[in-house]
């Protein structure tokens, strides 16, 4: 199965987190926000220039920079 980065999810599409491939401090923060393996996320908003996207994660909306979202591996799902 092919994985995507979380940044690759289009607005309105959903995915499931399969892994975090980032520095330990950022990884810990993402995990504290509920981004763990198996969590469903949905891209709810894209900034005009694509540098930031907002995702619905565990009942909250979280804005993530492109460079950080590229380190989160996901697989697309249908909600």
C-alpha positions as CSV (number, residue, x, y, z in Angstrom):
1,X,0.0,0.0,0.0
2,X,1.3,3.5,-0.9
3,X,1.4,6.1,1.8
4,X,1.0,9.9,1.4
5,X,2.2,12.8,3.5
6,X,-0.6,14.5,5.4
7,X,0.1,17.6,3.3
8,X,-1.0,15.7,0.2
9,X,-4.6,15.3,1.4
10,X,-6.9,17.5,-0.5
11,X,-9.4,19.8,1.2
12,X,-12.4,17.8,2.3
13,X,-10.6,14.5,2.0
14,X,-9.9,12.1,5.0
15,X,-7.0,9.9,5.9
16,X,-5.7,7.7,8.7
17,X,-2.3,8.3,10.3
18,X,0.2,5.5,9.8
19,X,3.3,7.1,11.2
20,X,5.2,10.2,12.3
21,X,8.6,10.8,10.6
22,X,9.7,14.0,12.4
23,X,12.0,15.3,15.1
24,X,11.3,14.0,18.6
25,X,10.1,17.4,20.0
26,X,7.6,17.8,17.2
27,X,6.6,14.2,17.3
28,X,5.9,14.4,21.0
29,X,3.7,17.5,20.5
30,X,1.8,15.8,17.6
31,X,1.2,12.8,19.8
32,X,-0.1,15.0,22.7
33,X,-2.6,16.5,20.2
34,X,-3.9,13.0,19.4
35,X,-2.0,12.3,16.2
36,X,-1.2,8.7,16.8
37,X,-1.2,5.7,14.5
38,X,-4.8,4.9,13.5
39,X,-6.2,8.4,14.1
40,X,-8.6,9.7,11.4
41,X,-7.9,13.2,10.1
42,X,-9.7,15.4,7.7
43,X,-8.3,18.4,5.8
44,X,-10.8,21.2,6.4
45,X,-9.0,24.3,5.1
46,X,-6.1,25.2,2.8
47,X,-4.3,28.6,3.1
48,X,-4.2,30.5,-0.2
49,X,-0.5,29.9,-0.9
50,X,-0.5,26.4,0.5
51,X,1.9,27.0,3.3
52,X,-0.5,26.0,6.0
53,X,-3.4,23.6,6.1
54,X,-6.0,23.0,8.9
55,X,-7.0,19.4,9.9
56,X,-9.7,18.0,12.0
57,X,-8.1,15.7,14.5
58,X,-9.8,14.0,17.5
59,X,-12.5,16.7,17.6
60,X,-10.2,19.7,17.3
61,X,-9.0,21.7,14.3
62,X,-5.3,22.1,14.1
63,X,-3.3,24.2,11.7
64,X,0.0,22.6,10.5
65,X,2.8,24.1,8.4
66,X,3.7,22.4,5.2
67,X,7.1,21.3,6.3
68,X,5.7,19.5,9.4
69,X,2.6,18.0,7.6
70,X,5.0,16.5,5.1
71,X,6.5,14.4,7.9
72,X,3.2,12.7,8.9
73,X,2.5,9.6,6.9
74,X,-1.2,8.7,6.1
75,X,-3.3,6.5,3.9
76,X,-6.5,7.8,2.4
77,X,-9.9,6.6,3.8
78,X,-13.5,7.3,3.2
79,X,-15.5,8.7,6.1
